[in-house]
Amino acid sequence: MSLIKVNQEKCNGCGKCLKVCNYNAIKIEDKKANIDLYSCTFCNACIDACKFDAIKIIQSDRKIDSTEYKGIWVIVEYFNAELKNTSFQLISKAIELSKASGDEVTAVLIGGKTAGNEKLKRIFAEYGVKKIKLIVNDKLDRYIPEDFSVIISTEILVDKPKIVLFLGTIFGRSLAPRVATRIRTGLTADCTELQIDKDGNLLQIRPTYGGKILATIISPYNYPQMASVRPNVFIKKKEPLKDAGIDLTVKKTEARSVISAKELKKILKVISNTDGAQIPLDVAKIIFCAGLGVGSKEGFELVKDFARVNGAAIAATRAVVDNGWASVSEQIGQTGITVRPELYIGFGVSGAIHHIIGMRNSRKIVAINKDLRATIFKIADYCIVADLFDVIDKLKSNI
């Protein structure tokens, strides 16, 4: 554990630390600097700016009592009173972990508008969640990671959950490391599997070395144990509660924005996905994926246009991305995005193992490849041995 403190005898209230703090964590009171620990990110900017050696980070050797930490928290994505569907994949995994650890699962939601307490109880009861923690404030409709991290960190320090899980979306990837920094604990990002060991510790499994091996990470001396998990790697399972009694705690909080009002005015509009935009891969029901068999950037664009016409999301293999034909955000695989669409069609996809891991849970898989020995045929529901461009032409003529 670490603390940042101001030596009041050395501080003369010059305000230099105040000017360099980007998080509004410092105030000058009675000509002395005071630091708000909940807002501080330990960036050390104030320490470097202080010419009087008045600010110090103090390392504490205090041992954490693991028996104080209980329960599994799942940070649910909850915007405009709507729940992100993939959050229930993580909920289902948390319920599975709870059976091994004996900890109770709590769904933690932050938002301004609410879907209604009874509705939330009904939804989470379907997935076996007995406890819901709802943190509300009118100013929390817009996701500001600095605000959300302060709020969640404060709640964690008070309630002391043993395990905290985030979904590895844009939301989770921006929020989880901020929370981990504030509460001074570890974080394993982009996990593809989670387990509980015999001592009740969270085993956090993720690909490393470019997806060549899977690393199992454990942090038995830091609490809470935290991880973010890729969307679509776990299956959403309903486990309705026999007992309808759900513990819902509603807490009103102050949204202490560390961003000035002037900065907030620069956010003119929040635009959701539109008809002409790329469908997010993690929620797409139909995905057309281009493999190295497309041959060129032009070939990839042809598949992309075909996907757009048919209302499908466009994706690519790692080889296509490495060649610069597609963007990293379009990559499916162990080092890309994991998907679970209703229909996956691979155009010239050979079926490398790191790609298969990212799409093998698709409900229906169609593979188009002129190489009869392509690995992807082993997992495909429908196999078409032909030139992908000939297949596209024939399909276009029949639309």
PEZIUR-V324561 format. One record per residue. N is the residue number from 1. RES is the residue in three letters. PHI is phi in whole degrees, -180 to 180 (* if undefined). BURIAL is + if it has 16 or more other ideal C-beta (glycine too) atoms within 10 Angstrom, else -. D_CENTER is the distance of its C-alpha to the mean C-alpha in Angstrom with 1 decimal. Layout:
n=(N & N)
res=(RES & RES)
phi=(PHI & PHI)
burial=(BURIAL & BURIAL)
d_center=(D_CENTER & D_CENTER)
This chain:
n=(1 & 2 & 3 & 4 & 5 & 6 & 7 & 8 & 9 & 10 & 11 & 12 & 13 & 14 & 15 & 16 & 17 & 18 & 19 & 20 & 21 & 22 & 23 & 24 & 25 & 26 & 27 & 28 & 29 & 30 & 31 & 32 & 33 & 34 & 35 & 36 & 37 & 38 & 39 & 40 & 41 & 42 & 43 & 44 & 45 & 46 & 47 & 48 & 49 & 50 & 51 & 52 & 53 & 54 & 55 & 56 & 57 & 58 & 59 & 60 & 61 & 62 & 63 & 64 & 65 & 66 & 67 & 68 & 69 & 70 & 71 & 72 & 73 & 74 & 75 & 76 & 77 & 78 & 79 & 80 & 81 & 82 & 83 & 84 & 85 & 86 & 87 & 88 & 89 & 90 & 91 & 92 & 93 & 94 & 95 & 96 & 97 & 98 & 99 & 100 & 101 & 102 & 103 & 104 & 105 & 106 & 107 & 108 & 109 & 110 & 111 & 112 & 113 & 114 & 115 & 116 & 117 & 118 & 119 & 120 & 121 & 122 & 123 & 124 & 125 & 126 & 127 & 128 & 129 & 130 & 131 & 132 & 133 & 134 & 135 & 136 & 137 & 138 & 139 & 140 & 141 & 142 & 143 & 144 & 145 & 146 & 147 & 148 & 149 & 150 & 151 & 152 & 153 & 154 & 155 & 156 & 157 & 158 & 159 & 160 & 161 & 162 & 163 & 164 & 165 & 166 & 167 & 168 & 169 & 170 & 171 & 172 & 173 & 174 & 175 & 176 & 177 & 178 & 179 & 180 & 181 & 182 & 183 & 184 & 185 & 186 & 187 & 188 & 189 & 190 & 191 & 192 & 193 & 194 & 195 & 196 & 197 & 198 & 199 & 200 & 201 & 202 & 203 & 204 & 205 & 206 & 207 & 208 & 209 & 210 & 211 & 212 & 213 & 214 & 215 & 216 & 217 & 218 & 219 & 220 & 221 & 222 & 223 & 224 & 225 & 226 & 227 & 228 & 229 & 230 & 231 & 232 & 233 & 234 & 235 & 236 & 237 & 238 & 239 & 240 & 241 & 242 & 243 & 244 & 245 & 246 & 247 & 248 & 249 & 250 & 251 & 252 & 253 & 254 & 255 & 256 & 257 & 258 & 259 & 260 & 261 & 262 & 263 & 264 & 265 & 266 & 267 & 268 & 269 & 270 & 271 & 272 & 273 & 274 & 275 & 276 & 277 & 278 & 279 & 280 & 281 & 282 & 283 & 284 & 285 & 286 & 287 & 288 & 289 & 290 & 291 & 292 & 293 & 294 & 295 & 296 & 297 & 298 & 299 & 300 & 301 & 302 & 303 & 304 & 305 & 306 & 307 & 308 & 309 & 310 & 311 & 312 & 313 & 314 & 315 & 316 & 317 & 318 & 319 & 320 & 321 & 322 & 323 & 324 & 325 & 326 & 327 & 328 & 329 & 330 & 331 & 332 & 333 & 334 & 335 & 336 & 337 & 338 & 339 & 340 & 341 & 342 & 343 & 344 & 345 & 346 & 347 & 348 & 349 & 350 & 351 & 352 & 353 & 354 & 355 & 356 & 357 & 358 & 359 & 360 & 361 & 362 & 363 & 364 & 365 & 366 & 367 & 368 & 369 & 370 & 371 & 372 & 373 & 374 & 375 & 376 & 377 & 378 & 379 & 380 & 381 & 382 & 383 & 384 & 385 & 386 & 387 & 388 & 389 & 390 & 391 & 392 & 393 & 394 & 395 & 396 & 397 & 398 & 399)
res=(MET & SER & LEU & ILE & LYS & VAL & ASN & GLN & GLU & LYS & CYS & ASN & GLY & CYS & GLY & LYS & CYS & LEU & LYS & VAL & CYS & ASN & TYR & ASN & ALA & ILE & LYS & ILE & GLU & ASP & LYS & LYS & ALA & ASN & ILE & ASP & LEU & TYR & SER & CYS & THR & PHE & CYS & ASN & ALA & CYS & ILE & ASP & ALA & CYS & LYS & PHE & ASP & ALA & ILE & LYS & ILE & ILE & GLN & SER & ASP & ARG & LYS & ILE & ASP & SER & THR & GLU & TYR & LYS & GLY & ILE & TRP & VAL & ILE & VAL & GLU & TYR & PHE & ASN & ALA & GLU & LEU & LYS & ASN & THR & SER & PHE & GLN & LEU & ILE & SER & LYS & ALA & ILE & GLU & LEU & SER & LYS & ALA & SER & GLY & ASP & GLU & VAL & THR & ALA & VAL & LEU & ILE & GLY & GLY & LYS & THR & ALA & GLY & ASN & GLU & LYS & LEU & LYS & ARG & ILE & PHE & ALA & GLU & TYR & GLY & VAL & LYS & LYS & ILE & LYS & LEU & ILE & VAL & ASN & ASP & LYS & LEU & ASP & ARG & TYR & ILE & PRO & GLU & ASP & PHE & SER & VAL & ILE & ILE & SER & THR & GLU & ILE & LEU & VAL & ASP & LYS & PRO & LYS & ILE & VAL & LEU & PHE & LEU & GLY & THR & ILE & PHE & GLY & ARG & SER & LEU & ALA & PRO & ARG & VAL & ALA & THR & ARG & ILE & ARG & THR & GLY & LEU & THR & ALA & ASP & CYS & THR & GLU & LEU & GLN & ILE & ASP & LYS & ASP & GLY & ASN & LEU & LEU & GLN & ILE & ARG & PRO & THR & TYR & GLY & GLY & LYS & ILE & LEU & ALA & THR & ILE & ILE & SER & PRO & TYR & ASN & TYR & PRO & GLN & MET & ALA & SER & VAL & ARG & PRO & ASN & VAL & PHE & ILE & LYS & LYS & LYS & GLU & PRO & LEU & LYS & ASP & ALA & GLY & ILE & ASP & LEU & THR & VAL & LYS & LYS & THR & GLU & ALA & ARG & SER & VAL & ILE & SER & ALA & LYS & GLU & LEU & LYS & LYS & ILE & LEU & LYS & VAL & ILE & SER & ASN & THR & ASP & GLY & ALA & GLN & ILE & PRO & LEU & ASP & VAL & ALA & LYS & ILE & ILE & PHE & CYS & ALA & GLY & LEU & GLY & VAL & GLY & SER & LYS & GLU & GLY & PHE & GLU & LEU & VAL & LYS & ASP & PHE & ALA & ARG & VAL & ASN & GLY & ALA & ALA & ILE & ALA & ALA & THR & ARG & ALA & VAL & VAL & ASP & ASN & GLY & TRP & ALA & SER & VAL & SER & GLU & GLN & ILE & GLY & GLN & THR & GLY & ILE & THR & VAL & ARG & PRO & GLU & LEU & TYR & ILE & GLY & PHE & GLY & VAL & SER & GLY & ALA & ILE & HIS & HIS & ILE & ILE & GLY & MET & ARG & ASN & SER & ARG & LYS & ILE & VAL & ALA & ILE & ASN & LYS & ASP & LEU & ARG & ALA & THR & ILE & PHE & LYS & ILE & ALA & ASP & TYR & CYS & ILE & VAL & ALA & ASP & LEU & PHE & ASP & VAL & ILE & ASP & LYS & LEU & LYS & SER & ASN & ILE)
phi=(* & -133 & -132 & -114 & -131 & -108 & -77 & -63 & -74 & -85 & -73 & -112 & 70 & -66 & 89 & -65 & -66 & -63 & -70 & -94 & -79 & -89 & -120 & 53 & -91 & -117 & -131 & -99 & -128 & 54 & 62 & -135 & -82 & -130 & -111 & -84 & -65 & -73 & -92 & -70 & -108 & 58 & -80 & 75 & -62 & -69 & -65 & -67 & -79 & -74 & -89 & -113 & 55 & -93 & -114 & -136 & -95 & -104 & -85 & -111 & -93 & -61 & -81 & -84 & -85 & -64 & -70 & -76 & -102 & -142 & 96 & -117 & -102 & -116 & -81 & -90 & -80 & -144 & -125 & 52 & 64 & -120 & -95 & -72 & -59 & -68 & -62 & -75 & -65 & -70 & -59 & -61 & -67 & -63 & -61 & -63 & -65 & -64 & -68 & -86 & -98 & 83 & -88 & -90 & -91 & -121 & -88 & -110 & -124 & -127 & -174 & -96 & -78 & -122 & -80 & 106 & -60 & -67 & -66 & -62 & -59 & -65 & -65 & -73 & -62 & -63 & -106 & 84 & -91 & -94 & -125 & -129 & -117 & -111 & -109 & -124 & -169 & -58 & -87 & -98 & -65 & -95 & -77 & -120 & -56 & -64 & -69 & -62 & -66 & -64 & -65 & -66 & -60 & -62 & -65 & -66 & -64 & -82 & -87 & 56 & -71 & -79 & -132 & -127 & -118 & -122 & -82 & -81 & -94 & -58 & -61 & -67 & -70 & -87 & -87 & -57 & -66 & -66 & -66 & -60 & -66 & -68 & -96 & 59 & -133 & -87 & -149 & -105 & -97 & 63 & -71 & -114 & -157 & -135 & -143 & -114 & -86 & -65 & -95 & 85 & -85 & -82 & -91 & -108 & -111 & -148 & -72 & -145 & 51 & 67 & 86 & -76 & -135 & -107 & -102 & -104 & -112 & -135 & -131 & -74 & -110 & -127 & -133 & -71 & -85 & -123 & -152 & -111 & -124 & -61 & -65 & 73 & -90 & -113 & -94 & -75 & -126 & -88 & -132 & -56 & -77 & -71 & -93 & -76 & -71 & -113 & -91 & -109 & -106 & -108 & -126 & -88 & -133 & -87 & -82 & -85 & -70 & -93 & -102 & -68 & -58 & -63 & -69 & -63 & -67 & -76 & -83 & -82 & -162 & -104 & -109 & -85 & -61 & -110 & -60 & -86 & -92 & -64 & -74 & -57 & -64 & -72 & -121 & -67 & -88 & -129 & -130 & -102 & -113 & -96 & -106 & -62 & -65 & -69 & 84 & -167 & -62 & -64 & -64 & -64 & -63 & -65 & -65 & -63 & -65 & -66 & -65 & -62 & -62 & -97 & 70 & -104 & -85 & -98 & -139 & -149 & -86 & -61 & -62 & -65 & -66 & -61 & -80 & 83 & -83 & -135 & -88 & -61 & -65 & -99 & -84 & -105 & 148 & -62 & -104 & -127 & -101 & -97 & -124 & -146 & -79 & -70 & -139 & -119 & -120 & -98 & -102 & 72 & -91 & -79 & 105 & -62 & -59 & -68 & -84 & -57 & -59 & -84 & -137 & -67 & -90 & -62 & -67 & -130 & -120 & -116 & -117 & -118 & -158 & -82 & -92 & -61 & -93 & -58 & -61 & -62 & -64 & -70 & -113 & -76 & -80 & -132 & -118 & -121 & -92 & -170 & -72 & -61 & -71 & -66 & -64 & -62 & -60 & -69 & -68 & -62 & -69 & -101 & -81)
burial=(- & - & - & + & - & + & - & - & - & - & + & - & - & + & - & - & + & + & - & + & + & - & - & + & + & + & - & - & - & - & - & - & + & - & + & - & - & - & + & + & + & + & - & - & + & + & + & - & + & + & - & - & - & + & + & - & - & - & - & - & - & - & - & - & - & + & - & - & + & - & + & + & + & + & + & + & + & + & + & - & - & - & + & + & - & + & + & + & + & + & + & + & + & + & + & + & + & + & - & - & + & - & + & - & + & + & + & + & + & + & + & + & - & - & + & - & - & - & - & + & + & - & - & + & + & - & + & + & + & + & + & + & + & + & + & + & + & - & - & + & - & - & + & + & + & + & + & + & + & + & + & + & + & + & + & + & - & - & + & - & + & + & + & + & + & + & + & + & + & - & + & + & - & - & + & + & + & + & + & + & + & + & + & - & + & + & + & + & + & + & + & + & - & + & - & + & - & - & - & - & + & + & + & + & + & + & + & - & - & - & + & - & - & - & - & - & + & - & + & - & - & + & + & + & + & + & + & + & + & + & + & + & + & + & - & + & - & - & - & - & - & - & - & - & - & + & - & - & - & - & - & - & + & - & + & + & + & + & + & - & - & - & - & - & - & - & - & - & - & - & - & - & - & - & - & - & - & + & + & - & + & + & + & + & - & + & + & + & + & + & + & + & + & + & + & - & - & - & + & + & - & + & + & + & - & + & + & - & - & - & - & + & + & + & + & + & + & + & + & + & + & - & + & - & + & + & - & - & - & + & + & + & + & + & + & + & + & + & + & + & + & - & + & + & + & + & + & + & + & + & + & + & - & + & + & + & + & + & + & - & + & + & - & - & + & + & + & + & + & - & - & - & - & + & + & + & + & - & - & + & - & - & + & + & - & - & - & + & + & - & + & + & - & - & - & - & - & - & -)
d_center=(25.0 & 26.0 & 27.7 & 28.8 & 32.3 & 35.0 & 38.6 & 40.5 & 43.7 & 42.6 & 40.6 & 42.9 & 40.5 & 40.7 & 37.3 & 36.1 & 33.0 & 32.3 & 32.5 & 29.9 & 27.2 & 24.5 & 22.9 & 26.0 & 26.1 & 29.8 & 32.8 & 36.5 & 38.5 & 42.2 & 42.0 & 39.4 & 35.7 & 33.3 & 29.6 & 27.1 & 25.0 & 22.1 & 21.8 & 22.7 & 20.1 & 22.9 & 23.1 & 26.8 & 28.0 & 30.4 & 31.8 & 32.7 & 34.2 & 36.4 & 39.9 & 41.1 & 38.8 & 37.9 & 34.2 & 33.0 & 29.9 & 31.2 & 29.8 & 30.3 & 31.2 & 30.6 & 29.5 & 26.8 & 28.2 & 25.7 & 27.7 & 26.5 & 22.9 & 22.4 & 19.9 & 16.3 & 13.9 & 11.0 & 9.3 & 9.8 & 9.1 & 12.8 & 14.5 & 18.2 & 18.8 & 16.7 & 14.1 & 11.5 & 13.0 & 10.2 & 9.5 & 12.9 & 12.2 & 10.3 & 13.2 & 15.7 & 14.6 & 14.8 & 18.3 & 19.3 & 18.5 & 20.4 & 23.4 & 23.5 & 23.0 & 24.8 & 22.1 & 21.5 & 18.1 & 17.2 & 14.9 & 14.1 & 14.2 & 14.9 & 16.9 & 20.3 & 21.6 & 21.5 & 22.1 & 24.8 & 24.9 & 26.7 & 24.5 & 21.4 & 23.5 & 24.6 & 21.2 & 19.7 & 23.1 & 22.8 & 19.9 & 21.8 & 20.1 & 22.9 & 21.3 & 19.4 & 18.9 & 18.9 & 19.0 & 20.7 & 22.3 & 23.7 & 22.0 & 18.4 & 18.4 & 17.0 & 13.6 & 14.7 & 12.3 & 15.5 & 16.7 & 13.7 & 13.4 & 17.2 & 17.1 & 14.6 & 16.3 & 19.6 & 18.9 & 17.7 & 20.9 & 23.0 & 21.9 & 20.9 & 18.5 & 18.7 & 15.2 & 12.0 & 8.8 & 5.2 & 3.4 & 2.2 & 3.5 & 5.9 & 5.6 & 2.9 & 4.5 & 7.5 & 7.8 & 7.5 & 10.2 & 12.2 & 12.5 & 13.4 & 15.9 & 17.5 & 18.1 & 19.0 & 17.2 & 15.5 & 11.9 & 11.3 & 8.3 & 7.8 & 9.9 & 11.9 & 14.0 & 14.6 & 18.1 & 20.4 & 23.4 & 26.9 & 26.5 & 23.5 & 21.0 & 17.5 & 17.7 & 14.5 & 15.2 & 13.8 & 15.8 & 17.7 & 20.8 & 19.6 & 18.8 & 22.3 & 21.6 & 19.2 & 18.9 & 18.8 & 17.8 & 19.2 & 19.6 & 22.5 & 23.7 & 20.7 & 19.4 & 17.0 & 15.5 & 11.7 & 9.1 & 5.5 & 6.3 & 6.8 & 7.6 & 11.4 & 12.3 & 13.5 & 16.2 & 16.3 & 19.5 & 21.6 & 23.5 & 25.5 & 26.9 & 30.7 & 30.9 & 29.7 & 29.5 & 26.0 & 25.4 & 23.8 & 23.7 & 23.6 & 23.5 & 24.4 & 23.1 & 24.1 & 21.6 & 22.7 & 21.7 & 22.0 & 22.4 & 26.0 & 27.3 & 28.6 & 25.2 & 23.8 & 26.7 & 25.5 & 22.7 & 25.1 & 23.1 & 19.7 & 20.0 & 18.2 & 18.5 & 22.2 & 24.6 & 25.2 & 21.7 & 19.6 & 18.0 & 14.2 & 14.3 & 11.6 & 13.9 & 17.2 & 20.1 & 22.2 & 21.3 & 24.0 & 23.2 & 25.5 & 26.6 & 29.0 & 31.8 & 31.4 & 33.3 & 32.5 & 30.5 & 33.0 & 32.3 & 28.5 & 29.3 & 31.7 & 29.0 & 26.6 & 29.4 & 30.2 & 26.7 & 26.8 & 30.2 & 29.0 & 25.9 & 23.6 & 20.5 & 21.5 & 19.9 & 21.3 & 21.7 & 21.2 & 25.0 & 25.0 & 22.3 & 24.3 & 27.3 & 25.9 & 26.4 & 22.8 & 19.8 & 16.9 & 14.6 & 17.0 & 16.8 & 16.3 & 16.5 & 15.6 & 14.9 & 13.5 & 11.7 & 12.4 & 14.3 & 16.4 & 18.9 & 22.3 & 24.0 & 23.3 & 26.2 & 26.4 & 28.9 & 30.4 & 27.6 & 29.1 & 26.5 & 25.4 & 23.7 & 20.4 & 20.3 & 21.5 & 18.6 & 16.2 & 18.4 & 20.8 & 19.5 & 20.6 & 23.3 & 25.9 & 26.2 & 28.9 & 29.9 & 32.3 & 33.8 & 37.4 & 37.1 & 38.1 & 36.6 & 33.1 & 30.7 & 28.6 & 31.7 & 31.3 & 28.2 & 29.1 & 30.6 & 32.7 & 34.0 & 35.8 & 37.8 & 38.6 & 38.0 & 34.7 & 36.5 & 39.4 & 37.1 & 35.4 & 38.9 & 40.1 & 37.1 & 37.7 & 41.3 & 40.6 & 38.2)
